[in-house]
Amino acid sequence: MAKRSTNCFKIRTFKCKMLILCEGLTEKNYFNALKEDLGLPKTIAVNVFQSNKVDCKGVVEEAIKKAKREGFEEIYVVFDHDNQAKRDEAFKLAKDKKIKVIFSSICFELWFLFHYKNSTKAFISETELEKELKKCVGMENYEKNNFKHYSILKDKLVTAKSNAEKTRLSVIQNNDGVEVFNLNPFTNVDELVIYLESQKQ
């Protein structure tokens, strides 16, 4: 009788188990679409979730619990300024727990706008920024949480990364001593995008 193999299943070893916990559905949809488009290796486990919390400090606290419970090694939280209170507490807690913060001011839509143009305007509200975004080709009918935005924007990703970095460096330089969570405009979404792109290698 032939000997039955005892190695029926292979245990997958992950090079990286990563959590991206997003404050809103727009951010979750975007990063899920990016993850699928990049076609990351199966050894890279990128888990994108929408937080159950409605405030930025709560998002960080939820990420801490998820990481401990599910064993995530790389942890990112994604949230906006949106005139929220406790931004300072959220940043401090994230730093203490070695969690990376992806922050946009005044909101995540600034990252979308950077696909079309550079802007150092300090938008005072999400509504004002969305009004500007709707002037851009392909975004005239922009609606939050719509999954199709990534497909419209992806060919402009190089431009977005460049504009985000230029604006960030300029705003930091011109606001010496001001904490990141009080800067406007600001986004470092490009840093997470570049990190995910690097995982393809």
Number of C-alpha atoms within 10 A of each C-alpha: 3 4 5 7 6 6 7 7 6 6 7 8 11 12 13 15 18 19 23 26 26 27 23 20 15 18 25 21 21 18 21 17 17 18 17 9 12 13 11 18 12 12 13 16 16 20 15 20 20 18 23 13 15 12 17 27 22 16 22 31 16 16 25 19 11 15 17 10 9 10 12 19 13 15 23 20 27 25 28 25 23 16 15 14 12 14 20 16 14 21 20 15 16 22 12 8 13 13 21 17 21 20 21 24 27 25 25 24 21 25 21 20 23 24 22 17 14 17 15 15 11 13 18 15 14 18 13 11 19 21 12 15 22 15 13 16 10 12 17 13 11 16 13 13 14 12 16 13 19 18 12 12 17 15 11 13 18 12 15 24 19 15 21 27 19 14 20 19 11 13 18 17 11 10 13 8 8 12 11 20 20 15 18 21 23 30 26 19 21 19 14 17 15 11 10 18 15 11 15 11 7
